Structure formats: C-alpha cells, structure tokens
Amino acid sequence: MDIKEYLARISYRGSHNKPDLSTMSDIFQHHIQAVPFENLSIHSGEKIELDLEATYNKIVRKKRGGWCMENNYLLSWVLKTLGYDVTLLAAKVYVPEYDAYPEEIDHLLLKVVLDGKSYIVDGGFGMAYQMWQPMELISGRDQPQTPGVFRFQEESGIWYLEKVKRKQLVPNQSASSFHNVEGEVCRRIYLFTLQPRDIEEFRGCNAHLQTAPDSLFVTKSICSLQTADGIRALVGWKLTEMKYNYRDNMDLVEVRILPDEEIEKTLKEKFNVTLDNKFVPVNRSRLSLF
C-alpha cells in the first residue's frame, strides 16, 4: 500500500505535507468524485471483504468503488498515514419506509480531531445524501454545501445527521418510477454516538448487509458518483443524473431506463468501473435513494 498510488488514483496533485483542514477537505473532495459508492460486488458474484489490503487493491488498483466499510476504512488509513487523528465511529442509517433506525449498527464513519475541533468525515454514504466536505461536529448549526444544507443535532449523547432538501425538477417523470416525497423538507440520514469503534465490530454488519434477503444492498444494485456539480447514479437499470441548484434552489433530475446491453458501457463511461465478472442489475426495493 502506497499513499502516492492512492493520491494518483483520486487525481490529487496538491500538497499533502501538512495535515490541515484545507488538505483534508481537498483530498476528501477528490475521493468522492473519483471513487464510486457501489455494491456491485454483491451482484457480480464477489464477496466484500473487510480487509484493508483487499479494499486498497479493489479501489486503488482495480479502480473500483465500495460501500461505507470500504471507502471510509480506506480513508481512515489515508488520513492516518498523512498524520491526522482519526477515530472510527458507527452509525445507524434512517429508513424512511419505516420512519425508524435499525437495531444494529450498519454504517462506518470517521471522526477527525484537528486543532482542537472535531470533524465528521464520511466518504461512504453516496447518492444524494453524500456530504461534500468534512463537517464540524457541532449541534444545531447549518453547514451549507453544494448538495444542500447539512446539520447535526445532538440529544443526550446521540448525534443525528440531517439534510435540508431542495425542490426537484424532473423533466421526464413519466419515463421512470422516480418520486420525490413532496413536503419532505428535511431528511434524516443517520444517528451515531462518539464511542470509538474497532473495525472488528463491523464484521457482523458487513456480512449481514450483503446476504440478508431484505438488505437494501441485496435488493438494489447501486453505483453512484459525485460530479463537479451534482451526482450520477445507476440503481438497477435506472440511470439518474442530478445537477444541484440548477435554478431557484431547485435540483435538476434526469432519469433514463437502460436496456441490458447498455449497462456495462454505462458503468465504464459514467463511473469508470469495469467488472471482472458478469453483473446482474437488481432493483426490487421501492425505497427512493433521492
């Protein structure tokens, strides 16, 4: 594992000698625009390993992406290597269908302490709820970013991340089953505590999320990538391209349903992903990721 090889993978050419907020934010931005959030392994006969060298090989050498336990585990190694004070944290992701959080942890994120302040760094959420910059861990303060306004709320030691949503303009609504929840001004994303975690504590959820019949990652094939001004995502056969703040506090959302023969080409052209094995798209869950 070589930090210079990783920085080349994310096309980062800036300085990395000084572990400051500016450098961390810049590396983070490059990571989310180069490394997709994806679970394609599950749908192409591969197992997702919770092993740093395997993850490095997959993301850096094979130019793949990964889910939270891959992206953020790799980012923890990157930041530690560059001299940052990094702690693994665990979260429970909000499920809008049930208006509830799961019983067990199902998300890995990072806390970085820098100049006496704590920041949450999460490069492994993907889709339209992916933060674009590290967020200062402070309760009740709006932190505007290109995707929208994010904020933390803390109650009795439990921290909640939420995002204020914009309206969405969907020109070809009839071409898809895309639906925006009208009236949902703010979406809860996940809750977490500041209890430090060890990577071993994520082995259970790493196995469960790729095998449980009702797991979102089993019922949907997902590949999403942040772009210079928005996000693109392939969920099942549905390609969604979103441009943030297209006009008047409104995001432009364009949707296309792809035929099977276009899937492989789209993964290569839109996400720079080439798979070793045959990929079978899946979209059995009705849950909207936007």
TAZIFEN-V504810 format. One record per pair of residues at least 24 apart in sequence whose C-alpha atoms are under 10 Angstrom apart, sorted by the first residue. I is the first residue (numbers start at 0). J is the second residue. If there is no record, write none. Layout:
i: [I & I]
j: [J & J]
//
This chain:
i: [0 & 0 & 0 & 0 & 0 & 0 & 0 & 1 & 1 & 1 & 1 & 2 & 2 & 2 & 2 & 2 & 4 & 4 & 5 & 5 & 5 & 5 & 5 & 5 & 5 & 5 & 6 & 6 & 6 & 7 & 8 & 8 & 8 & 8 & 8 & 8 & 8 & 9 & 9 & 9 & 9 & 9 & 15 & 15 & 16 & 16 & 17 & 17 & 17 & 18 & 18 & 18 & 18 & 18 & 18 & 18 & 18 & 19 & 19 & 19 & 19 & 19 & 20 & 20 & 20 & 20 & 20 & 20 & 20 & 20 & 21 & 21 & 22 & 23 & 23 & 23 & 23 & 23 & 23 & 23 & 23 & 24 & 24 & 24 & 24 & 24 & 25 & 25 & 25 & 26 & 26 & 26 & 26 & 27 & 27 & 27 & 27 & 27 & 27 & 27 & 27 & 27 & 28 & 28 & 28 & 28 & 28 & 28 & 28 & 28 & 29 & 29 & 29 & 29 & 30 & 30 & 30 & 30 & 30 & 30 & 30 & 31 & 31 & 31 & 31 & 31 & 31 & 31 & 31 & 31 & 31 & 31 & 31 & 31 & 31 & 31 & 32 & 32 & 32 & 32 & 32 & 32 & 32 & 32 & 32 & 32 & 33 & 33 & 33 & 33 & 33 & 33 & 33 & 33 & 33 & 34 & 34 & 34 & 34 & 34 & 34 & 34 & 34 & 34 & 34 & 34 & 34 & 34 & 34 & 34 & 35 & 35 & 35 & 35 & 35 & 35 & 35 & 35 & 35 & 35 & 35 & 35 & 35 & 35 & 35 & 35 & 35 & 35 & 35 & 35 & 36 & 36 & 36 & 36 & 36 & 36 & 36 & 36 & 36 & 36 & 36 & 36 & 36 & 36 & 36 & 36 & 36 & 36 & 36 & 36 & 37 & 37 & 37 & 37 & 37 & 37 & 37 & 37 & 37 & 37 & 37 & 37 & 37 & 37 & 37 & 37 & 37 & 37 & 37 & 37 & 37 & 37 & 38 & 38 & 38 & 38 & 38 & 38 & 38 & 38 & 38 & 38 & 38 & 38 & 39 & 39 & 39 & 39 & 39 & 39 & 39 & 39 & 39 & 39 & 39 & 39 & 39 & 39 & 39 & 39 & 40 & 40 & 40 & 40 & 40 & 40 & 40 & 40 & 41 & 41 & 41 & 41 & 41 & 41 & 41 & 41 & 41 & 41 & 42 & 42 & 42 & 42 & 42 & 42 & 42 & 42 & 42 & 42 & 42 & 42 & 42 & 43 & 43 & 43 & 43 & 43 & 43 & 43 & 43 & 44 & 44 & 44 & 44 & 44 & 45 & 45 & 46 & 46 & 46 & 47 & 47 & 47 & 47 & 48 & 48 & 48 & 49 & 49 & 49 & 49 & 49 & 49 & 50 & 50 & 50 & 51 & 51 & 51 & 61 & 61 & 61 & 61 & 62 & 62 & 62 & 62 & 62 & 63 & 63 & 63 & 63 & 63 & 64 & 64 & 64 & 64 & 64 & 64 & 64 & 65 & 65 & 65 & 65 & 65 & 65 & 66 & 66 & 66 & 66 & 66 & 66 & 66 & 66 & 66 & 66 & 67 & 67 & 67 & 67 & 67 & 67 & 67 & 67 & 67 & 67 & 68 & 68 & 68 & 68 & 68 & 68 & 68 & 68 & 68 & 68 & 68 & 68 & 69 & 69 & 69 & 69 & 70 & 70 & 70 & 70 & 70 & 70 & 71 & 71 & 71 & 71 & 71 & 71 & 71 & 71 & 71 & 72 & 72 & 72 & 72 & 72 & 72 & 73 & 74 & 74 & 74 & 74 & 74 & 74 & 75 & 75 & 75 & 75 & 75 & 75 & 78 & 79 & 83 & 83 & 83 & 84 & 84 & 84 & 84 & 84 & 85 & 85 & 85 & 85 & 85 & 85 & 85 & 85 & 85 & 85 & 86 & 86 & 86 & 86 & 86 & 86 & 86 & 86 & 86 & 87 & 87 & 87 & 87 & 87 & 87 & 87 & 87 & 88 & 88 & 88 & 88 & 88 & 88 & 88 & 88 & 88 & 89 & 89 & 89 & 89 & 89 & 89 & 89 & 89 & 89 & 89 & 89 & 89 & 90 & 90 & 90 & 90 & 90 & 90 & 90 & 90 & 90 & 91 & 91 & 91 & 91 & 91 & 91 & 92 & 92 & 92 & 92 & 92 & 92 & 92 & 92 & 93 & 93 & 93 & 93 & 93 & 93 & 93 & 93 & 94 & 94 & 94 & 94 & 94 & 95 & 95 & 95 & 95 & 95 & 95 & 96 & 96 & 96 & 98 & 99 & 99 & 100 & 100 & 100 & 100 & 101 & 103 & 103 & 104 & 104 & 104 & 104 & 104 & 104 & 105 & 105 & 105 & 105 & 105 & 105 & 105 & 106 & 106 & 106 & 106 & 106 & 106 & 107 & 107 & 107 & 107 & 107 & 107 & 108 & 108 & 109 & 109 & 109 & 109 & 110 & 110 & 110 & 110 & 110 & 111 & 111 & 112 & 124 & 124 & 125 & 125 & 125 & 125 & 125 & 125 & 125 & 125 & 125 & 126 & 126 & 126 & 126 & 126 & 126 & 126 & 126 & 126 & 126 & 126 & 126 & 126 & 126 & 126 & 127 & 127 & 127 & 127 & 127 & 127 & 127 & 127 & 127 & 127 & 127 & 127 & 127 & 128 & 128 & 128 & 128 & 128 & 128 & 128 & 128 & 128 & 129 & 129 & 129 & 129 & 129 & 129 & 130 & 130 & 131 & 145 & 145 & 145 & 145 & 145 & 146 & 146 & 146 & 146 & 146 & 146 & 146 & 146 & 146 & 147 & 147 & 147 & 147 & 148 & 149 & 149 & 149 & 149 & 150 & 151 & 151 & 151 & 152 & 153 & 153 & 153 & 155 & 156 & 156 & 156 & 156 & 157 & 157 & 157 & 157 & 158 & 158 & 158 & 158 & 158 & 159 & 159 & 159 & 159 & 159 & 159 & 160 & 160 & 160 & 160 & 160 & 160 & 161 & 161 & 161 & 161 & 161 & 161 & 162 & 162 & 162 & 163 & 164 & 164 & 164 & 164 & 165 & 165 & 165 & 165 & 165 & 165 & 166 & 166 & 166 & 166 & 166 & 166 & 166 & 167 & 167 & 167 & 167 & 167 & 167 & 167 & 167 & 167 & 167 & 167 & 167 & 168 & 168 & 168 & 168 & 168 & 168 & 168 & 168 & 168 & 169 & 169 & 169 & 169 & 169 & 169 & 170 & 170 & 170 & 170 & 171 & 171 & 171 & 171 & 172 & 172 & 172 & 172 & 173 & 174 & 174 & 174 & 174 & 174 & 175 & 175 & 175 & 175 & 175 & 175 & 175 & 176 & 176 & 176 & 176 & 176 & 177 & 177 & 177 & 177 & 177 & 177 & 177 & 177 & 177 & 178 & 178 & 178 & 178 & 179 & 179 & 179 & 180 & 180 & 186 & 213 & 213 & 214 & 215 & 215 & 215 & 215 & 215 & 216 & 216 & 216 & 217 & 217 & 217 & 217 & 218 & 218 & 218 & 218 & 218 & 218 & 218 & 219 & 219 & 219 & 219 & 219 & 219 & 219 & 220 & 220 & 220 & 220 & 220 & 220 & 221 & 221 & 221 & 221 & 222 & 222 & 222 & 222 & 223 & 223 & 223 & 224 & 224 & 224 & 225 & 226 & 231 & 231 & 232 & 232 & 232 & 232 & 233 & 233 & 233 & 233 & 233 & 233 & 233 & 234 & 234 & 234 & 234 & 235 & 235 & 235 & 235 & 235 & 235 & 236 & 236 & 236 & 236 & 236 & 236 & 237 & 237 & 237 & 238 & 238 & 238 & 239 & 241 & 252]
j: [51 & 52 & 55 & 56 & 59 & 60 & 76 & 55 & 59 & 77 & 80 & 76 & 77 & 78 & 80 & 81 & 59 & 60 & 30 & 55 & 58 & 59 & 60 & 73 & 74 & 77 & 30 & 59 & 77 & 59 & 33 & 34 & 58 & 59 & 60 & 61 & 62 & 33 & 34 & 58 & 59 & 62 & 81 & 82 & 81 & 82 & 81 & 82 & 83 & 78 & 79 & 80 & 81 & 82 & 83 & 84 & 113 & 81 & 82 & 83 & 113 & 114 & 83 & 111 & 112 & 113 & 114 & 118 & 132 & 133 & 132 & 133 & 81 & 77 & 78 & 81 & 83 & 111 & 120 & 132 & 133 & 120 & 131 & 132 & 133 & 134 & 131 & 132 & 133 & 74 & 77 & 78 & 132 & 74 & 78 & 120 & 121 & 122 & 130 & 131 & 132 & 133 & 122 & 130 & 131 & 132 & 133 & 225 & 226 & 227 & 131 & 225 & 226 & 227 & 70 & 74 & 122 & 123 & 131 & 224 & 225 & 64 & 70 & 121 & 122 & 123 & 124 & 125 & 129 & 130 & 131 & 132 & 223 & 224 & 225 & 226 & 122 & 131 & 223 & 224 & 225 & 226 & 227 & 229 & 230 & 270 & 58 & 62 & 63 & 64 & 224 & 225 & 226 & 270 & 271 & 58 & 59 & 62 & 63 & 64 & 65 & 70 & 122 & 123 & 223 & 224 & 225 & 270 & 271 & 272 & 62 & 63 & 64 & 65 & 66 & 70 & 122 & 123 & 125 & 126 & 221 & 222 & 223 & 224 & 225 & 231 & 232 & 270 & 271 & 272 & 63 & 64 & 65 & 66 & 67 & 69 & 70 & 122 & 123 & 124 & 125 & 126 & 129 & 221 & 222 & 223 & 224 & 225 & 232 & 270 & 63 & 64 & 65 & 66 & 67 & 69 & 70 & 123 & 124 & 125 & 126 & 216 & 220 & 221 & 222 & 223 & 224 & 232 & 233 & 234 & 270 & 272 & 64 & 65 & 66 & 67 & 209 & 216 & 217 & 219 & 220 & 221 & 222 & 223 & 63 & 64 & 65 & 66 & 216 & 217 & 219 & 220 & 221 & 222 & 272 & 274 & 278 & 279 & 280 & 281 & 64 & 65 & 209 & 220 & 274 & 275 & 276 & 278 & 208 & 209 & 210 & 216 & 217 & 219 & 220 & 221 & 278 & 279 & 209 & 216 & 217 & 218 & 219 & 220 & 221 & 276 & 277 & 278 & 279 & 280 & 281 & 220 & 274 & 275 & 276 & 277 & 278 & 279 & 280 & 275 & 276 & 277 & 278 & 279 & 275 & 276 & 206 & 209 & 210 & 205 & 206 & 208 & 209 & 202 & 205 & 206 & 198 & 199 & 201 & 202 & 205 & 206 & 198 & 199 & 202 & 75 & 76 & 198 & 272 & 273 & 274 & 275 & 270 & 271 & 272 & 273 & 274 & 270 & 271 & 272 & 273 & 274 & 123 & 222 & 223 & 224 & 270 & 271 & 272 & 123 & 124 & 125 & 221 & 222 & 223 & 106 & 107 & 122 & 123 & 124 & 125 & 205 & 216 & 221 & 222 & 105 & 106 & 107 & 108 & 121 & 122 & 123 & 124 & 125 & 205 & 105 & 106 & 107 & 108 & 122 & 123 & 124 & 198 & 201 & 202 & 204 & 205 & 107 & 122 & 123 & 205 & 107 & 108 & 121 & 122 & 123 & 124 & 106 & 107 & 108 & 109 & 120 & 121 & 122 & 123 & 124 & 107 & 108 & 109 & 122 & 123 & 198 & 122 & 108 & 109 & 120 & 121 & 122 & 123 & 108 & 109 & 110 & 111 & 120 & 121 & 111 & 111 & 111 & 112 & 113 & 110 & 111 & 112 & 113 & 117 & 109 & 110 & 111 & 112 & 113 & 117 & 118 & 119 & 120 & 195 & 110 & 111 & 112 & 119 & 193 & 194 & 195 & 196 & 197 & 111 & 120 & 193 & 194 & 195 & 196 & 197 & 198 & 119 & 191 & 192 & 193 & 194 & 195 & 196 & 197 & 198 & 189 & 190 & 191 & 192 & 193 & 194 & 195 & 196 & 197 & 198 & 200 & 201 & 158 & 159 & 160 & 188 & 189 & 190 & 191 & 192 & 193 & 159 & 188 & 189 & 190 & 191 & 192 & 124 & 159 & 160 & 187 & 188 & 189 & 190 & 191 & 159 & 160 & 161 & 186 & 187 & 188 & 189 & 190 & 187 & 188 & 189 & 215 & 286 & 186 & 187 & 188 & 286 & 287 & 288 & 285 & 286 & 287 & 187 & 187 & 189 & 187 & 188 & 189 & 190 & 189 & 203 & 204 & 190 & 191 & 200 & 201 & 203 & 204 & 189 & 201 & 203 & 204 & 205 & 207 & 208 & 189 & 190 & 191 & 201 & 204 & 205 & 191 & 196 & 198 & 200 & 201 & 204 & 191 & 196 & 133 & 193 & 195 & 196 & 134 & 135 & 136 & 193 & 195 & 135 & 136 & 136 & 188 & 223 & 221 & 222 & 223 & 224 & 225 & 230 & 231 & 232 & 288 & 221 & 222 & 223 & 224 & 225 & 229 & 230 & 231 & 232 & 233 & 234 & 239 & 241 & 288 & 289 & 162 & 164 & 223 & 224 & 225 & 229 & 230 & 231 & 232 & 241 & 243 & 288 & 289 & 161 & 162 & 163 & 164 & 186 & 187 & 188 & 288 & 289 & 162 & 188 & 223 & 224 & 225 & 230 & 162 & 225 & 225 & 227 & 228 & 229 & 243 & 244 & 225 & 228 & 229 & 230 & 241 & 242 & 243 & 244 & 250 & 243 & 244 & 248 & 250 & 185 & 185 & 186 & 187 & 188 & 187 & 187 & 189 & 190 & 190 & 190 & 191 & 192 & 192 & 191 & 192 & 193 & 194 & 190 & 191 & 192 & 193 & 189 & 190 & 191 & 192 & 193 & 187 & 188 & 189 & 190 & 191 & 192 & 186 & 187 & 188 & 189 & 190 & 191 & 185 & 186 & 187 & 188 & 189 & 190 & 186 & 187 & 188 & 187 & 248 & 249 & 250 & 289 & 243 & 244 & 247 & 248 & 249 & 250 & 244 & 246 & 247 & 248 & 249 & 250 & 251 & 241 & 242 & 243 & 244 & 245 & 246 & 248 & 249 & 250 & 251 & 252 & 289 & 241 & 242 & 245 & 246 & 249 & 250 & 251 & 252 & 253 & 241 & 250 & 251 & 252 & 253 & 254 & 251 & 252 & 253 & 254 & 252 & 253 & 254 & 255 & 252 & 253 & 254 & 255 & 254 & 237 & 253 & 254 & 255 & 256 & 237 & 238 & 239 & 253 & 254 & 255 & 256 & 237 & 254 & 256 & 285 & 287 & 237 & 239 & 252 & 253 & 254 & 285 & 287 & 288 & 289 & 286 & 287 & 288 & 289 & 287 & 288 & 289 & 287 & 289 & 289 & 283 & 284 & 284 & 282 & 283 & 284 & 285 & 286 & 281 & 282 & 284 & 281 & 282 & 283 & 284 & 280 & 281 & 282 & 283 & 284 & 285 & 286 & 280 & 281 & 282 & 283 & 284 & 285 & 286 & 278 & 279 & 280 & 281 & 282 & 283 & 280 & 281 & 282 & 288 & 266 & 269 & 270 & 272 & 266 & 269 & 270 & 269 & 270 & 271 & 270 & 270 & 269 & 270 & 266 & 269 & 270 & 288 & 257 & 262 & 265 & 266 & 269 & 270 & 280 & 280 & 281 & 282 & 288 & 262 & 279 & 280 & 281 & 282 & 283 & 261 & 262 & 279 & 280 & 281 & 282 & 262 & 280 & 282 & 262 & 265 & 269 & 289 & 289 & 289]
//
